[in-house]
């Protein structure tokens, strides 16, 4: 081989040698990796729903992997481990894959056009954003996964896409043709017992939360034919049959709690079973020591207590529960800004509670009907409250990162222009761009509005409420302490009033404030100033 190479190192022979070596290298790179059979076997087990078996198989063959791993092998390994962590158990977000690792998988499988693995990576990204409470981003990735997976035939993939679509479209609260149609899209792909359980669980939830008890019981019986061991079945049994089989329902609820101690449905089934067994004190003790995921679940538990007191002519206890139900209900309404229709229902609901002691049997039936209607709204409210809290927490974390990054850049720029400082500044600027890009509507728009006012001498005369909100959210990354101080001193300022107060605190005089806010009339300015100052919280006297 060496003699052949020596003889060709001249003229045309040299060119041909280079081409031959390049062709050899290209051919070598195009061959499947020697590790690929191990990875493919692990992946095949995942597609059969055997995630635990796949993880065990890969762990057992880890020592057989030929090192160093190629880029394709490295990404394949990350992809498999991400699937193990997520386990795609959509009813239990116990494990969520790392965002950076998922992004690497998405980039690689986009580049290599491996549509099946790309679709799975997007599904895991959907789960990640859903876990963080960022449903708009989650739905965006879900839509991309659906588009990519449309021509594919992978049954496991199609099932989870259908289930996620059902979850994000809120079909649990929809008995219309579209809602039931979304549920039925899961049925052709539900092969394993777990998947069939998810499908039937979705149907049961739809009928139960719409108070169609006969249909609920029918589908629970159908559920019973395929699976009586998972917490999905054990927990929902009591919701349907606590009135007929309270002892059996209680046993199932206790078993469900052993499998998943955090499952709220199992807790509700246990309370309902205790009450139907007339074990009121056990139900009260269990309720007092239980931690529920949200006020919506606690509302349903209290509604069961109310029904028990009402049916046993315990009017005083029923009144206390009713008052607590109102408190929870109004808290949920305040948190999610429900529509005028819901507020109207709340007013009627309050009236029924206040008149409860003097109402006859017909009026009490009306009250219970209103209460059942509110349950559905309350559950949706609880979900929205949790999502908003997660979103606000995530914004707060990113706000702190942006502020620290800006401060660090200023500090580095004030120092000597060393290569290390320049690299660090570039890294921080990339981090800022990444966060601002992820929240473009908030941070990028807010930054543009901020610069328009403070750098370019612009005005806010054409701004709407969202513009003021974006400005304030971005301004928190600049001077969060000022916002916090204003919110401590004033109560209930709207975004425009808060903007006015920021200008005043930054030293703007009356003429500057009027010009910046596009105020033409002196009376308009005085009215704005009066409203803001009227919202000042009273200070404690030293006397």
Helices and strands as residue ranges (DSSP letters): H 2-7, H 11-30, H 36-47, H 51-60, G 62-64, H 71-86, H 99-111, H 115-131, H 135-149, H 155-168, G 171-173, H 177-187, H 193-209, H 213-226, H 231-241, H 246-259, H 264-276, H 280-289, H 295-311, H 315-336, H 340-354, G 356-358, H 361-413, H 419-438, I 440-444, H 445-454, H 465-489, H 495-505, H 510-517, H 522-534
